[in-house]
């Protein structure tokens, strides 16, 4: 019984851990920079800005372990749907298709610092 209690306590402790990574979103001649935060049991969210416009999105845990789809909304009224794939536990990328049909590149992890 004591071991079960310790395992439950460890699971609760781990579930509260959030991991934040740099993010870059490249689209329509501009680069948005910010952070993406992942929570072990809750999914995650990102927020990025180019100085005048901020875009954000939130995702739930995906059915596939390495891919998520999420809505994106920006302060200038633009919206879109993003799809990201983890290339490792701490980085990956994908695309955001905006309502006007434009495709933006989404990068998170250390590679986002190179953009």
Secondary structure, DSSP 4 states (H G I P E B T S, - for coil): -HHHHHHHHHHHHHHT-EEEEEEEEEETTEEEEEEEEEETTTEEEEEEE-SS-EEEEEEPPPSSTTEEEEEEEETTS-EEEEEEEEEETTEEEEEEEETTS-EEEEEESGGGGG-
